[in-house]
């Protein structure tokens, strides 16, 4: 089972406010588990997936790609 993180902890890791974390949950960018009327937790897997998506988007904006993301070049034939 994945670790469940408090909203305040996720906000610190992302360097945003708790309000922004709640918005990310409402937008469907982060998953959340409600434990009670005033208790919400974010699964670590959800946070890691969100951060990975952010990294990929940023790399695409900058034109930087990881090796596995690069298009395959055609094989060079030697004579």
Secondary structure, 3 states (H helix, E strand, C coil): CCCEEEHHHHHHHHCCCHHHHHHHHHCCCCCCEEEECCEEEEEHHHHHHHHHHHHHHHHHHHCCCCHHHCCCCCCCCCC
